[in-house]
Amino acid sequence: MKFSWLIFYLALPWLCTAANQERELTSKDLLVEYHRLLPINLAFQQGIQLDDEKFPRHLGRFRDKSVEEIYFCGDVCPQYGVLIMSFQGIPQDECEAIGDPIYSTAWGRQYRGCSPLSVRRGQLLHKGNTWFLRGQDSASLREVPLVLDEESVCWNGSTNINCDDQMIDSRRAEVVALKRGNSLEVLQLQVTMDKPVRPDR
């Protein structure tokens, strides 16, 4: 009996340290959590407040930075509210290099945080050996190079497709990615339209 108590006291500092260590998140963890949040945010848009969701909520660390889930709402709540992942404590001027700035617009454009994930919609373009996503929003029509690797998942809404081989030029797509310099490291790419689209003017 005394021996087991001795082991417990010797192990106590290690147990406390292990309990205080932050969980190391992977890109797959972020993608899974992104998909978990989609129906929650859809419920907010429909005016449904989910009482079992508590925020801010700490998730762990990704690329040596703390990640949390934050909720903010403007004007009409919860319809205009959103629950989103954000790096903790990253100022706006540093965000562009590591993620995507999060803004609310209900009472003027306000910086709310820095998302580790980039979610972009646009037109797929193939140039040389590289795929690009041409942004379709009013803020930017620039073409961003896509980095596709064995971890990338591509699909057409119903079935998986082979990234690169079965992707088709001039189709509209949604990309969930990580920043890699001036490129987007694709985690998931979904072709959202089967017909060629004309670039927005």
C-alpha positions in Angstrom: 0.0 0.0 0.0 2.8 2.4 0.9 4.6 1.6 -2.3 1.6 2.5 -4.5 1.3 5.9 -2.7 5.0 6.5 -3.3 4.5 5.8 -7.1 1.5 8.2 -7.1 3.5 11.0 -5.5 6.4 10.5 -7.8 4.2 10.5 -10.9 2.1 13.5 -9.7 4.3 16.2 -11.3 4.3 14.3 -14.7 0.5 13.9 -14.5 -0.1 17.6 -13.8 2.2 18.6 -16.7 0.5 16.2 -19.1 -3.0 17.5 -18.1 -1.9 21.1 -18.8 -0.4 20.4 -22.2 -2.5 21.6 -25.1 -3.7 19.1 -27.6 -1.8 19.3 -30.9 -4.3 19.7 -33.7 -3.8 18.3 -37.2 -5.2 19.7 -40.5 -7.6 16.8 -40.4 -8.8 17.8 -36.9 -9.5 21.3 -38.3 -11.4 20.0 -41.3 -13.5 17.7 -39.1 -14.4 20.6 -36.8 -15.2 22.8 -39.8 -17.8 20.2 -40.9 -19.2 19.9 -37.3 -19.8 23.7 -37.3 -21.6 23.8 -40.6 -25.0 22.6 -39.3 -24.6 24.6 -36.1 -24.2 27.8 -38.2 -27.1 26.8 -40.4 -29.2 26.4 -37.3 -28.2 30.0 -36.2 -29.3 31.3 -39.7 -32.7 29.6 -39.1 -33.0 31.4 -35.7 -32.2 28.3 -33.6 -29.9 28.9 -30.6 -28.1 25.7 -29.5 -27.8 26.0 -25.7 -25.3 23.1 -25.4 -22.7 25.0 -27.4 -20.4 27.0 -25.0 -18.0 29.6 -26.4 -15.3 30.7 -26.5 -14.0 27.1 -26.4 -10.4 26.2 -26.5 -9.5 23.5 -29.1 -5.7 23.1 -28.8 -2.6 24.2 -30.8 -2.0 24.3 -34.5 1.4 25.3 -35.9 2.4 26.5 -32.4 -0.6 28.8 -32.1 -3.6 28.4 -29.8 -6.9 27.8 -31.6 -10.3 28.5 -30.1 -13.9 28.6 -31.3 -15.5 32.0 -31.0 -19.1 33.2 -31.5 -20.1 36.7 -32.6 -23.4 38.1 -33.7 -24.5 41.4 -35.2 -27.9 43.1 -35.4 -30.3 40.1 -35.4 -29.3 37.2 -33.2 -28.8 34.3 -33.6 -29.7 34.7 -37.3 -26.6 36.8 -38.0 -24.4 34.9 -35.6 -21.5 32.6 -36.5 -19.4 30.1 -34.6 -15.9 29.8 -36.1 -12.4 28.6 -35.4 -9.8 31.3 -34.7 -6.2 31.6 -33.7 -6.1 33.2 -30.3 -4.7 36.7 -29.9 -3.5 37.2 -33.5 -3.7 40.9 -34.6 -5.1 41.8 -37.9 -1.9 42.9 -39.5 -0.3 39.4 -38.8 -3.3 37.3 -39.8 -2.9 37.4 -43.6 0.4 35.5 -43.5 -1.0 32.5 -41.5 -4.8 32.4 -42.1 -7.8 34.4 -43.1 -9.1 37.5 -41.3 -12.6 37.1 -39.8 -14.8 40.2 -40.1 -18.3 41.1 -38.9 -20.1 43.7 -41.0 -23.4 44.4 -39.2 -22.2 47.7 -37.6 -19.3 48.5 -39.9 -16.4 46.2 -40.8 -14.8 44.9 -37.6 -11.9 42.5 -37.3 -13.0 39.5 -35.1 -10.2 37.0 -35.4 -7.9 35.0 -37.6 -9.2 31.7 -39.0 -6.6 28.9 -39.5 -8.7 27.7 -42.5 -9.2 29.5 -45.8 -12.6 28.8 -47.3 -12.7 30.2 -50.9 -15.1 29.9 -53.8 -14.2 30.6 -57.4 -13.4 29.2 -60.8 -10.8 26.5 -61.4 -8.1 27.3 -63.9 -5.3 25.0 -65.1 -2.1 26.7 -66.3 1.0 24.6 -67.0 1.2 22.1 -64.2 -0.7 24.2 -61.7 -4.3 24.6 -60.7 -5.5 28.0 -59.7 -8.6 29.3 -58.0 -9.9 32.6 -59.5 -11.8 34.4 -56.8 -15.4 35.3 -57.6 -16.1 37.8 -54.9 -16.2 41.5 -55.3 -13.1 42.2 -53.3 -10.7 40.2 -55.4 -10.6 38.4 -58.7 -7.0 37.3 -58.3 -5.8 33.8 -59.1 -4.4 31.8 -56.2 -2.3 28.7 -56.8 -3.6 25.5 -55.3 -1.3 22.9 -53.8 -2.7 19.4 -54.2 -1.1 16.4 -52.5 -2.1 12.9 -51.3 -3.9 14.5 -48.3 -6.2 16.5 -50.5 -9.8 15.3 -50.9 -11.6 16.3 -54.1 -15.3 15.5 -54.9 -18.1 16.6 -57.1 -20.8 16.7 -54.5 -21.8 13.0 -54.7 -18.6 11.0 -55.3 -14.9 11.5 -54.8 -12.8 12.4 -57.8 -9.1 12.1 -58.5 -7.6 15.5 -57.7 -5.8 16.8 -60.8 -6.8 14.0 -63.2 -10.6 14.4 -62.9 -10.8 18.1 -62.2 -12.1 20.2 -65.1 -11.0 23.6 -66.2 -13.5 26.5 -65.9 -15.7 24.8 -63.3 -16.8 26.6 -60.1 -15.5 25.1 -56.9 -15.3 25.6 -53.1 -11.9 25.0 -51.5 -11.1 24.5 -47.8 -7.4 25.0 -47.4 -4.4 26.1 -45.3 -2.2 29.1 -46.2 1.2 28.1 -47.7 2.9 31.4 -48.6 0.9 32.9 -51.5 -0.7 29.5 -52.2 -3.6 27.4 -50.7 -2.8 24.0 -49.5 -6.0 22.1 -50.3 -7.6 20.0 -47.7 -10.9 19.6 -49.5 -12.1 20.8 -53.0 -15.7 20.4 -54.1 -16.7 21.1 -57.7 -20.0 22.9 -57.2 -21.1 23.4 -60.8 -20.8 21.0 -63.8 -21.1 23.7 -66.5 -18.4 26.2 -67.4 -18.9 29.5 -65.8 -18.2 33.0 -67.2 -15.9 35.0 -64.9 -17.8 37.7 -62.9 -17.3 41.2 -64.2 
